[in-house]
Amino acid sequence: MLVVNEFSLRIGTDMLRTRIRKQGGAAVVTLPAEVLRQIDLTVGEELQIELTGETIILRAHHEKRRRYSLAELLEGVDCAEMQQIAEETRAARAGGPKGRELL
């Protein structure tokens, strides 16, 4: 059984409050939209959690993703390999769309 705890959140000089609640088997904390806007986060992004005594610190986990060029992605792939993949997936690519796919 989860006991709902209450804590405060400080953004600048403003004190905000939220509750820990149960959703399914998880304990969930709701962050107000204004908090997400101020720290430039969106739903689905990762947070780092740091515990210091009775203090919980949430930090944005902005991991820089490396962008690869097409040449880097295709490096080491030969034509025979690509032809084999095309042949193995021919049945999956046969026929028209079944739903609202964009072609």
GROMACS elastic network, one bead per residue, 0.5 to 0.9 nm:
[ bonds ]
;  ai    aj funct       b0    kb
    1    22     6  0.89736   500
    2     5     6  0.89356   500
    2    20     6  0.89568   500
    2    21     6  0.76492   500
    2    22     6  0.66576   500
    2    27     6  0.77046   500
    3    20     6  0.83617   500
    3    21     6  0.80181   500
    3    22     6  0.86820   500
    4    19     6  0.66900   500
    4    20     6  0.54399   500
    4    21     6  0.56889   500
    4    22     6  0.79171   500
    5    18     6  0.89597   500
    5    19     6  0.60092   500
    5    20     6  0.55888   500
    5    21     6  0.79187   500
    6    17     6  0.73214   500
    6    18     6  0.62370   500
    6    20     6  0.64930   500
    7    16     6  0.87378   500
    7    17     6  0.60019   500
    7    18     6  0.61630   500
    7    19     6  0.65898   500
    7    20     6  0.82976   500
    8    15     6  0.65189   500
    8    16     6  0.56697   500
    8    18     6  0.65622   500
    8    19     6  0.87859   500
    9    14     6  0.83077   500
    9    15     6  0.56733   500
    9    17     6  0.57398   500
    9    18     6  0.75501   500
   10    13     6  0.66867   500
   10    14     6  0.57043   500
   10    16     6  0.59594   500
   10    17     6  0.84782   500
   11    14     6  0.53182   500
   11    15     6  0.64590   500
   11    16     6  0.75064   500
   11    35     6  0.74443   500
   11    38     6  0.85779   500
   12    15     6  0.81079   500
   16    32     6  0.86141   500
   18    29     6  0.70582   500
   18    30     6  0.65395   500
   18    31     6  0.73308   500
   18    32     6  0.83289   500
   19    28     6  0.82872   500
   19    29     6  0.61944   500
   19    30     6  0.71736   500
   20    27     6  0.63122   500
   20    28     6  0.55407   500
   20    30     6  0.75845   500
   21    26     6  0.83493   500
   21    27     6  0.56013   500
   21    28     6  0.52886   500
   21    29     6  0.66211   500
   21    30     6  0.85921   500
   22    25     6  0.69132   500
   22    26     6  0.58186   500
   22    28     6  0.59849   500
   22    29     6  0.89319   500
   23    26     6  0.54270   500
   23    27     6  0.63038   500
   23    28     6  0.64712   500
   24    27     6  0.82227   500
   31    34     6  0.82788   500
   31    35     6  0.64841   500
   31    36     6  0.70456   500
   32    35     6  0.53843   500
   32    36     6  0.67520   500
   32    37     6  0.89353   500
   33    36     6  0.51493   500
   33    37     6  0.62235   500
   33    38     6  0.86974   500
   33    42     6  0.89106   500
   34    37     6  0.50295   500
   34    38     6  0.61484   500
   34    39     6  0.87443   500
   35    38     6  0.52039   500
   35    39     6  0.64069   500
   35    40     6  0.84361   500
   35    41     6  0.84922   500
   36    39     6  0.53823   500
   36    40     6  0.57682   500
   36    42     6  0.64012   500
   36    43     6  0.84726   500
   37    41     6  0.63840   500
   37    42     6  0.78894   500
   38    41     6  0.80033   500
   39    60     6  0.79784   500
   40    60     6  0.87927   500
   41    44     6  0.87088   500
   41    45     6  0.67382   500
   41    46     6  0.89976   500
   41    60     6  0.73889   500
   42    45     6  0.60123   500
   43    46     6  0.88143   500
   45    60     6  0.79041   500
   45    61     6  0.76189   500
   45    62     6  0.83414   500
   46    59     6  0.87294   500
   46    60     6  0.66000   500
   46    61     6  0.54754   500
   46    62     6  0.77166   500
   47    58     6  0.60546   500
   47    59     6  0.54157   500
   47    61     6  0.50859   500
   47    62     6  0.84792   500
   48    57     6  0.80151   500
   48    58     6  0.56321   500
   48    59     6  0.50167   500
   48    60     6  0.62884   500
   48    61     6  0.58579   500
   49    56     6  0.69198   500
   49    57     6  0.57922   500
   49    59     6  0.65787   500
   50    55     6  0.82034   500
   50    56     6  0.58722   500
   50    58     6  0.65012   500
   50    59     6  0.80582   500
   51    54     6  0.71349   500
   51    55     6  0.58245   500
   51    57     6  0.63158   500
   51    58     6  0.89641   500
   52    55     6  0.50804   500
   52    56     6  0.65073   500
   52    57     6  0.78027   500
   53    56     6  0.81773   500
   68    71     6  0.80680   500
   68    72     6  0.59982   500
   68    73     6  0.64633   500
   69    72     6  0.51861   500
   69    73     6  0.63668   500
   69    74     6  0.87503   500
   70    73     6  0.50618   500
   70    74     6  0.61785   500
   70    75     6  0.84659   500
   71    74     6  0.52225   500
   71    75     6  0.59331   500
   72    75     6  0.50773   500
   72    76     6  0.87188   500
   73    76     6  0.85098   500
   73    77     6  0.86052   500
   74    77     6  0.54835   500
   74    78     6  0.84014   500
   75    78     6  0.84778   500
   77    80     6  0.85725   500
   77    81     6  0.66879   500
   77    82     6  0.72782   500
   78    81     6  0.54318   500
   78    82     6  0.64938   500
   78    83     6  0.88603   500
   79    82     6  0.50583   500
   79    83     6  0.61104   500
   79    84     6  0.85780   500
   80    83     6  0.50856   500
   80    84     6  0.61801   500
   80    85     6  0.87148   500
   81    84     6  0.51235   500
   81    85     6  0.63314   500
   81    86     6  0.86829   500
   82    85     6  0.51272   500
   82    86     6  0.61527   500
   82    87     6  0.86254   500
   83    86     6  0.50300   500
   83    87     6  0.61503   500
   83    88     6  0.86238   500
   84    87     6  0.51274   500
   84    88     6  0.61660   500
   84    89     6  0.86894   500
   85    88     6  0.50881   500
   85    89     6  0.61919   500
   85    90     6  0.85076   500
   86    89     6  0.53252   500
   86    90     6  0.59537   500
   87    90     6  0.52184   500
   87    91     6  0.83463   500
   88    91     6  0.75822   500
   88    92     6  0.86561   500
   89    92     6  0.53513   500
   89    93     6  0.65751   500
   89    94     6  0.89749   500
   90    93     6  0.52523   500
   90    94     6  0.62991   500
   91    94     6  0.51529   500
   91    95     6  0.84491   500
   92    95     6  0.83239   500
   93    96     6  0.83926   500
   95    98     6  0.86503   500
   97   100     6  0.71699   500
   97   101     6  0.61541   500
   97   102     6  0.83454   500
   97   103     6  0.81580   500
   98   101     6  0.74496   500
